[in-house]
Amino acid sequence: MTNWQQQAEHYLIQGNYSKAASLYEQAIEAEPDVISYYWHLGLLFLLQGQETEAQTTWLLVMAEAESEQVETWTEELLQVLQTEAERRQGLGDYAVAWAIRQHMREISPTDLTNLLEIIALSIKLETFSGDDLTELGVIELLQTQPTVECNHQLLKEVLEQILEAEPLHPASLAFTEACLAYLPNPEFWFWPLLSACMKIGHTLKQPTIAASFLERYRSLNLQNPHNIEILRHLATFYQDARNYDQGIETAKLCYSLSESLPDKISGINLVLRGIMNAGGYWQEVSAACQTLESLLVSLIKQQPANLSDVETLRLLTPFFSLAHFQDEPSHFRPILNQIAEVFQRNIRGYAQERAEWYGSPLTPLNKGGIQQGGKTTRPLKVGYLCHCLRRHSVGWLARWLFEHHDRDRFQLYGYFVDYKLVNDHLQEWYVNQVDHPRKLGIHVLEVAEQVYQDQLDILIDLDSITLDISCAVMALKLAPVQVTWLGWDASGLPAIDYVIADPYVLPDSAQEYYSEKIWRLPQTYIAVDGFEVGVPSLRRDHLDIPNDATIYLSSQKGYKRNPDTTRLQMKIIKAVPNSYFLIKGKSDQDSIKRFFNQIAEEEGVECDRLRFLPLVPTEAVHRANLGIADVVLDTYPYNGATTTLETLWMGIPLVTRVGEQFVARNSYTMMMNAGITEGIAWTDDEYIEWGIRLGKDPALRQQISWKLRQSRQTAPLWNGKEFTREMEKAYLEMLGR
């Protein structure tokens, strides 16, 4: 490089484009036949915003080229532009790099590498739209046969970026499908695609679109169309989209192909998830639950210590199904406790290998920091770990604790696992309510590291076994005191110190089979100040029900439906003349109708006395619609929780069957804490008796309704502030110990 060229390069780097251009103009006057000078001069015009001058400079030279020179000169020009574009990208000057690459595209519109770089730059500049994929012609180019030359690594990176930026755009699916034809090997694409699908299906709540992506991958992955990992997620997405038939069929295929014990446990749980959500498959549920328990017992005998993180994470969630099937906590909780030990041991091994911070000492609150009378020398750092602090049952019920917390004494950290990138006003309320909101994804160590860095005094888990990620974080024991509350029954993890209960929700004997210490609050383990109620959308005449009829209602997911309780409900309907039964809840409508109609016929109840209600758009309308019911019939062995609270708040009599496990005693504790004993049944016969009595006695119903409305002013169930004080007192006592 000559001295003047070095000087021109220096001016270029300094951004003094006019001086650099002047040097090239002088060089062209001296040596007009050196073609490369024109390419550099045009680039310098372009950098000064003189696009017309740049193009004119290049075109005038190209116009004089011989036919055999055009290709060579074009490559030289593109190389000059490419070098500067790459330099700009390295400097983070993405807008200029993008502009240069757009000119490269005009010169060579089918250069796939350049088109991919343009897309990547658009994403960095936040100007990318899924429409760009079509306008740039990149999908059409990828679809050409034979396939064009391609940098597979760049293609993979751009695909990941597109699925992060515009996962729901139709062109993103077409681009993904076109990319998959460039498989150097299927595994090259699998994990980036699966990660994107999990975001689409779970975080963005679009399971149908997520399933479409995996279906495309599966159709092109001819070497291994029965990849169990694909089938597992496909089954989940189908079920979440309420495509139950396909979800169940795919889950069964996944189970049939499973070989290891952890995979079999995960597979049979997927089958259970499908048939229980659909409702009406009770014979299959019974057989699958027995298979699941047998597999879990086999795993306990094996005591594996080197499971992968994926295998480990799937060990606890199956117990959610078992709790719906039978009310035998003294039998299944010891199994849960032993599986939880296996889970914890393997998760800790995984963290030890990968997380530098794991195993470092925590800095718990010095016991001297809690003074007599519960005063502290500084605010306690309390963390709440949950994926349901949004429009979800947990989200509706937990908010009064957050609202009434004493902020002088407690500093709140919110760990929003799988933070939903959707418009959710309740989620945003929680984000604004805590002092330190942590919007997190679905990677265990990412969540755990954030909890560790915050150095909490106490960590509260609101998910329990309903979310594997939360269980894994709790298993790592990242706070001196760890507690389970609200989301479900206790998870059985040795790392959890306490489970919050009250005098009613667990029997006195429960401590015998709980690994956690049961911490009983004096009155209730949950309280709310009330619920928002909208305008009802249901009327008797819409449902063709006479005004003088007695209306029973059951509003639960298909998961909670079983033939034994449904049979009791039909006996009640049969015994109360002019009564109707409204049935509502997420499930497969065809199978749930067959299920109820069959039992109604067996019990001698006319099927035209049953009404199957559609879901409504908002929770507020759902609560308003409860007012159409004279009596609500609860489910067993898994009671309502949020639905029970909503029923009581609306002043409607409820019949519940009390059992032994936590979830079979939710309605019992709520009724006791609302000051109501009418409708609490300890046997099947009492359940029927209360159902008939309340159906036939309007005066008794009116009396209960009046008591419930009065209880809003006096009962512990409706006093969120007092409940919060009791929770805070419990936290201080736990830390003091």
Disulfide bonds with the S-S distance in Angstrom:
none
